[in-house]
Amino acid sequence: MKSTSIKHRIKTIISRIFPDYLIVDGRKTGFSAITFDDGPCPGNTERILEILEKSNIKATFFLSGEVAEKSPDLVKFIHSKGHQLANHGYFHKKSHVLGRSEYIAGVIRTHNLLEQAAGEKIKKVFRPPFGELSLGVVISLIKQGYQYAMWSYDTCDSFVDTDAQILEHVETDKPREAEIFLMHEDYQHLASALPDLIKMLQKDGHRFARLDEM
């Protein structure tokens, strides 16, 4: 409860002082966004990309530098399919574990890795592992041009074991309009649920865009 309260206060501070550097939903445009964390994941990523292509949807992929460094061709493939490459830090750890300097260095290192794989400049969009918001880190990264992107709806794929449970959660806890959906690229049950999940959301009126289009 305490950490949630602190995170809320930091979000409020950022949105007031740096309103253009924090994305929490898609209400400005009316579009929703499908976002994936913790990739790339060979085998699963390609499966997700195929599903997105069949659905004519562009998504945003928050990639971990430590993983992306091992699969630069897969990062390039995601980019070539028209999806947005975004930054999820180098190590999937909180800033107090790594220390502020190493944490920030990891974000910069990851951005450089993604640009190298893409073969061009990309927008500096960062989602912190675990959604952690440390005010000192936030201010430092914003000063370096990074935009923070959070989420407004968790599909709970991290908390269940089957595709049916994901679908049941989304059916029961109906998303609102213009959500930013949190999903995880490395879960097979998420990939299995994705075709029906997209159909469900489209039936409810959701239109999708990349975060940099919102």
N, C-alpha and C positions, 0 to 999 in steps of 0.2 A: 504494500500500500504506500509506504513512504517513498520508495523509488519511483512509483508511478506518479505520485504527487510532484516530486522533484522534476521528473521529465516533463510533466504538463507545464510547470512554471517556466522551465527553460524554453519550451516551445512558444509560450506566450511572449517571453522576452525577445526571442529571435524574430517572431512574426511582427513585433512592434518596431524593433530597431532595424532589422534587415528583411523587410517584407518580400523582397524579390529573391531571397536566398533560401526559402523554405517552402517545399511543396508537400501538402498534407492530403489533398484531394483534387478532384477535377472540376469543382463547381464553377470556376471562372469560364470554362468552355462547355460544360455539359457532357464532356466525354469521360468515360472510364478508362483505366489503364490496367493491363495485365503485366505484372512484374515478377521476375524470377530472381531469387537469391542463390548464392553458393555454388554457381557453376564456374566453368563449364564441366559437364559430366559426360564423357564419351559414351555413346550408346543412347543414353536418355536424352541428351541435348538434341541429337538428330531426330529422334522420335517427336519431341516437342516441336521442333521446327517444321516438320512435315505436317503436323496437326494445324499449326498456325497458318501455314501456307494454304492448306485446304479450306480454312475458314476465312482466308483473306484478312488476317489480323496481323498488325505489327505490334510487337511488345518491347519491353525494356528489360535487359538482362544485367543484373548487378553481379559482376564477376569478381571472384576472390583472386588476388594476384598470385598467391602461392600455387593455385590450381591452374590459372590461366597461363602461367609461365611454362607449364608442362604441355599445354595443348594450344599453341599459338595458331595452328591451322584451323582449329575448331572455333576459336575466337574470330578469326577472319571469316569463317563460313557464316557465323551468326550475323556479322556485319554485312556480308554480301547479300543476305536475304532481306535486307532493309530494316533490320531491327536495331534498336539503340543499345550501344555498349555503355555501361555505367559501372561505377566503382564501388566495390564492397570491402575495400581495404586489402592489405596484403595477407595478413594473418587474421583468421576469424577469432579475434580476441578483443576484450574490452581495453580501453585506453589505460586504466589503472593497472592492468596486468603487464602490459608492454612498457608503460611509461609514455608520457606525452610525445616526446621527441621521436621515439621509434614508431609510435602509432602514426604520427603525421608523415614521417618519412615513408612508411608503408603505403599510405594513400597516394603520395606523389609517385612512388615506384610503380604502383599498379596503374595509375593513369598513363605513365610512359609506356608500360607494357601493352596496354590496350591500343594506344595510338600506333605503336610499332606494328602490331598485328593487323590493325585496320588499314595501315598505309596512308593515314591522313589524320588531321586534327579532329578531335571529338570534344564535345561539351563536357565540362567538369561537373559531373553529377555524382554525388556520393550518398550512399546509404550505410550508416554505421552498423557493424555487426551487433545483433541483439537489439537494434534500435536505440543503442546507448547515446545519450546526449550529455556530453561533458562541456560545460560552457566555455572553458578555456580552449579546448580543441575546436569547438564550433567556430568561435571568433577567429582563431588562427587560420582555419581552412577557408572561411568566408573571405578573409582578407586576401587569400591567394586565389580567389575566384571560384571556389567550389560552391555549388548549390546543394543543399541538403534535400533529400527526397525520402519521405517516410511512407507510411501506408495508412489507409483508413479502414480496410477490411482484411482480416486474416482468415484465409480459407481453412486454417487449422490443420493443414497437411502435416505439420510437425507433431501433432498431438494424437493422430489417429493412425491406423495401420492399413486401411483398405480404401479403395476408390469409392465404394458405397458409402463409407462414413463421411468422406469429404462432401459428397453430393447431398447426403442427409443434413449435414451441418448447414450448407448453403441454402437448402430448401427450407429449413426450419428457421434459421436466422437470416431473413431476407436482406440482401444488400440494398442500400439506398441508391439513389441516382448519383452518377459521377464519382464512383469509388476508385481508389487505387488498391488493387487486389494484390495481396502478398501470397506468393507461391514459392516453392523450392524446386530448383531444377534437378536436384539429385535424388528425388523420390520417385520410384517407379509407380507407386499407387497414385501420385499426382498426375503423371503422364497418362495413366490408364483412365483417370477421371476426366481429363481435360476436354475431350470431344463433347461429352454430355454436359460438362460444366459450361462450356462456351454456348452450347445450344440453349441451356437453361437461362443463362444471363441475357442472351440476345432476345429470347422470347419475352423477357421482362423489360426489354427496351434499352438495354445497355449498348452504346456505341463505343468503339475502342480506338485509342490512339496511343502513340508513344508519349512518354512524359515530356519530351522536348517539343511536342506539338500541342501541349496543353497550356 
